Amino acid sequence: MLLTHPNVKDCGVIGKPDEVAGEVALAFVVKDESGLSEAEVLNYVAGKVSYAKRLHGGVIFVDEIPKNPSGKILRRELRERLKAYLAKAKL
């Protein structure tokens, strides 16, 4: 659904650990040169999906989404990037 936004080139969504809900959705987004913001992405998704499917974990902008040779998103690598991002944020 995120790929239907005109300023999103590519994306991947994973579950972010949450103490209350267990897991919440977090999106890794490759944006074009338009200067897309996190708030724009969150509002776009909120207008199209149910409350439970919204990106409560937030949005992280990246240069590329890791994929295998057949084009499947490597969510394991996205989880590793999330761990590194969270560790860096705590510093």
N, C-alpha and C positions, 0 to 999 in steps of 0.2 A: 504494500500500500504506500509506503514511503517513496518508492520509485516513481509514483505518479506525480509527485511534486516537481514542478519544472526546474527547480534549482538543485535538486539532488541527483548526483551522477550515479552513486552506488551506495548501498547500505547493508548492514547486517545487524540483527537484533539478538541479544542474549539475555539470560536471566541474571540479575544482580542480586546477591544475597541481601536479605532484609530481615531484621529481627522480628518485626511484627507480622509481615505478610509471608515470609519464607523466601520469596523471590519476586522481584519487580522487573519490568521490561526496561532495558537500556539499549539505545541505538548507537551504533558507530556509523557515521555519515561522511561520505565524500561529497563535498559541495563544489559547485562551479564557482566562477569568479565573482558572483553576484554579492557576496558578503552575507550569506544566510546566517541567521542567528538561532540560538537554541530555543528562544521563545517562539520564533516563527514555526519551527519544526513541531514543538509541543502543541501549539495552537492548531496547526494543520491536522495532526493526528487526533487531537481531542474532538475535532469537529466531524471525524469520520468513523470512529470506533467506540465501543462501549467503554465504560469507566474502567473496568478490569483490564482492558487491553491497552490502556494509555501508557505512555512512557514515563512512569513514575520514577524510574531510575535515572532519567536524564538523557542527555545527548553528548557524545564525544565526537569531535570532528577529527578525521584522520586523512592521510594522503591517499591510502588505498586499503581495500578490504582483502585480506589474505584468502586466496582460493587455490584449490588443487588444479591440476592440468585440465580436468573436465569441467571446471567452472563452479564446483560446489564450494560454498563458504566454509572456511576452516574455523568453526566456532571455538575450538580448543585454543587456537592462537588469539582469538578475540578475548577469551577469558584470561589468558596470560597478560595481554595488554591492559585489561581492567585491573588486575592485581598490581601491575607496575604503576598504573595511573593512581590507584588508591594509596600505594606506598609513598609515591612522590607527593601526593596531596597532604599526607600526614606530617611531612617534614616542614 
